[in-house]
Amino acid sequence: MIKTLTEILDIGGNLNFYMFYGGTNFGFSAGSNFGSNFQPDITSYDYDAPITEAGDLTPKYLAIRDVLLNFWKKNTTLPQESPKGTHAFWH
């Protein structure tokens, strides 16, 4: 992914990051396959997304950021990871 990202930017191309963070949905709202035999896809999740569903940065995020900094030289602070809590389900 990093190699392709670099190649696109090297030639002055544009890009769009789809599914930049991992997420899921519930029920039958994810869609289905396409073809002659309908098979619903109950849920979907991008396990290799640059930002996790919980809002944590991944090594992939940092690698993408490094590539973008090579092209734009605009250093920005990293986003804060979301605070986590502990939840007890028993007393």
C-alpha positions in Angstrom: 0.0 0.0 0.0 2.8 2.4 0.9 4.6 1.6 -2.4 1.4 2.3 -4.4 0.7 5.5 -2.4 4.2 6.8 -3.2 3.9 5.9 -6.9 0.6 7.8 -7.2 2.1 10.9 -5.5 5.3 10.7 -7.5 3.4 11.2 -10.7 1.2 14.0 -9.2 -1.9 11.9 -8.9 -4.8 12.3 -6.6 -6.2 9.7 -4.2 -8.9 9.1 -1.8 -8.6 6.9 1.3 -11.7 4.8 1.7 -12.3 3.1 5.0 -9.5 5.0 6.8 -10.8 3.7 10.1 -12.0 0.3 11.1 -15.7 0.0 11.9 -18.5 -2.4 11.9 -22.2 -2.3 11.4 -24.9 -4.6 12.7 -28.0 -6.2 11.2 -28.4 -6.5 7.5 -27.2 -3.0 6.6 -23.7 -4.0 5.2 -25.0 -5.2 1.8 -24.5 -8.3 -0.1 -22.4 -10.0 -2.7 -23.1 -9.3 -6.4 -24.1 -12.1 -8.7 -26.8 -14.6 -9.4 -26.9 -16.1 -5.8 -27.9 -13.5 -3.2 -25.9 -13.8 0.0 -26.2 -11.0 2.5 -23.1 -9.8 4.3 -24.3 -9.2 7.9 -21.4 -7.2 9.0 -18.2 -5.7 7.7 -15.0 -4.5 9.3 -11.7 -3.3 7.9 -9.1 -5.1 10.1 -6.2 -3.4 8.4 -7.4 0.2 8.6 -4.9 2.9 9.5 -7.1 3.9 12.5 -8.8 1.3 14.6 -12.5 1.3 15.4 -11.5 2.5 18.9 -9.6 5.5 17.4 -6.1 4.2 17.9 -3.4 4.9 15.4 -1.7 1.8 13.8 1.7 1.4 12.3 0.0 1.6 8.9 -1.3 5.1 9.8 2.2 6.2 10.8 3.7 4.8 7.5 1.0 6.7 5.5 1.8 9.9 7.5 5.5 9.5 6.8 4.9 9.3 3.0 2.6 12.3 3.1 5.1 14.3 5.1 7.7 13.5 2.4 5.5 15.2 -0.2 4.1 18.1 1.8 6.7 18.8 4.4 4.0 20.1 6.7 4.6 18.5 10.1 1.4 18.2 12.2 0.9 16.7 15.6 -0.5 13.2 15.8 -4.2 12.9 16.8 -4.8 11.9 20.4 -5.9 8.4 20.8 -9.3 8.1 22.4 -9.4 7.5 26.1 -10.3 4.0 27.2 -12.2 3.0 30.3 -12.6 -0.2 32.1 -16.0 -1.6 32.5 -16.9 -4.3 35.0 -19.9 -6.5 34.1 -20.2 -7.9 37.6 -20.2 -6.6 41.1 
